[in-house]
Amino acid sequence: MSIKVQWENTTTGIIRMSFGADWSLEAYYHSIAALDAMLHAYPGSVTVLMDMSAAEHTPTMRVPRGREMDEDRVLCRAARLVIINPGYFMPNITCPVEVVDTLAQAHELIETVLAV
């Protein structure tokens, strides 16, 4: 799959979605389903890092009706959503999102928040 969803740190509750250069909208929705299962299984709050730094393009977006609601429902259950280098892509969500340029900046942001 062109999008990997995996635990980066189970102790502090960080899931990283790594987008490959060839990601597609179909792969994105599969990754949202995997993320949904991970969020349900984790007992605490979770930070989701959407790392798009390796993605070379944004696929043509023809979103099926109803998909937007699934995306919003899943992503808004995360305590924090940080998108790394999204280019022109932005998830269709109503919850707060933070955008940074690099993975290092994302980790800095998370460390700052966890230190408070």
C-alpha positions as CSV (number, residue, x, y, z in Angstrom):
1,M,0.0,0.0,0.0
2,S,1.2,3.5,-0.7
3,I,0.2,4.8,2.7
4,K,1.6,3.0,5.8
5,V,-0.2,3.4,9.2
6,Q,1.8,2.3,12.2
7,W,2.5,3.1,15.8
8,E,5.5,5.5,16.1
9,N,5.2,5.4,19.9
10,T,2.7,3.4,21.9
11,T,3.8,4.9,25.2
12,T,2.9,8.5,24.3
13,G,0.2,7.5,21.8
14,I,1.6,8.6,18.4
15,I,0.4,7.0,15.1
16,R,2.3,7.9,11.9
17,M,0.7,7.8,8.5
18,S,3.5,7.8,5.9
19,F,2.3,8.7,2.4
20,G,4.4,7.3,-0.4
21,A,5.0,9.1,-3.7
22,D,2.3,7.1,-5.4
23,W,-0.5,7.4,-2.9
24,S,-4.1,7.3,-4.2
25,L,-7.5,8.3,-2.8
26,E,-8.4,4.6,-2.5
27,A,-5.2,4.0,-0.5
28,Y,-6.1,7.0,1.7
29,Y,-9.5,5.6,2.6
30,H,-8.0,2.2,3.4
31,S,-5.5,4.0,5.7
32,I,-8.3,5.9,7.4
33,A,-10.0,2.5,8.1
34,A,-6.8,1.2,9.6
35,L,-6.4,4.3,11.7
36,D,-10.0,4.0,12.9
37,A,-9.2,0.5,14.2
38,M,-6.0,1.7,15.9
39,L,-7.8,4.6,17.6
40,H,-10.5,2.3,18.9
41,A,-8.0,-0.1,20.4
42,Y,-5.8,2.4,22.2
43,P,-7.0,3.3,25.7
44,G,-5.6,6.9,25.8
45,S,-5.4,9.9,23.7
46,V,-3.6,9.7,20.3
47,T,-1.7,12.1,18.2
48,V,-1.8,11.4,14.5
49,L,1.1,12.5,12.3
50,M,0.2,12.6,8.6
51,D,3.6,12.6,7.0
52,M,3.3,13.6,3.4
53,S,6.9,14.7,2.9
54,A,7.6,11.8,0.5
55,A,4.4,12.4,-1.5
56,E,5.1,13.9,-4.9
57,H,1.6,14.7,-5.9
58,T,-2.0,15.0,-4.8
59,P,-4.2,12.6,-6.6
60,T,-7.3,13.8,-8.4
61,M,-9.9,14.1,-5.8
62,R,-13.3,12.7,-6.7
63,V,-14.7,11.9,-3.3
64,P,-17.7,9.6,-3.1
65,R,-20.7,10.9,-1.2
66,G,-20.5,10.0,2.5
67,R,-16.7,9.5,2.6
68,E,-16.2,13.0,4.0
69,M,-18.1,12.1,7.1
70,D,-16.1,8.9,7.7
71,E,-12.9,10.9,7.4
72,D,-14.0,13.6,9.8
73,R,-15.4,11.1,12.3
74,V,-12.1,9.1,12.4
75,L,-9.6,12.0,12.3
76,C,-11.5,14.1,14.9
77,R,-11.2,11.3,17.4
78,A,-7.5,12.0,17.6
79,A,-6.4,14.3,20.4
80,R,-4.0,16.1,17.9
81,L,-3.6,16.0,14.2
82,V,-0.4,17.2,12.7
83,I,0.1,17.2,8.9
84,I,3.7,17.3,7.6
85,N,4.2,19.0,4.3
86,P,0.8,18.5,2.8
87,G,1.2,20.4,-0.5
88,Y,-2.3,21.0,-1.8
89,F,-3.9,18.2,0.2
90,M,-6.0,18.8,3.3
91,P,-8.3,16.3,4.8
92,N,-12.0,17.2,4.9
93,I,-12.3,17.7,8.6
94,T,-13.9,20.1,11.1
95,C,-11.4,19.5,14.0
96,P,-8.2,21.6,14.6
97,V,-5.2,20.6,12.6
98,E,-1.6,21.8,12.7
99,V,0.6,21.9,9.7
100,V,4.4,21.8,9.8
101,D,7.1,21.4,7.1
102,T,9.2,18.6,8.6
103,L,8.9,15.5,10.8
104,A,11.4,17.2,13.2
105,Q,9.1,20.1,13.6
106,A,6.2,17.8,14.2
107,H,8.1,16.1,17.0
108,E,9.1,19.5,18.4
109,L,5.5,20.5,18.5
110,I,4.4,17.3,20.2
111,E,7.2,17.5,22.8
112,T,6.2,21.1,23.6
113,V,2.5,20.1,24.1
114,L,3.4,17.0,26.2
115,A,5.7,19.1,28.4
116,V,2.8,21.4,29.4
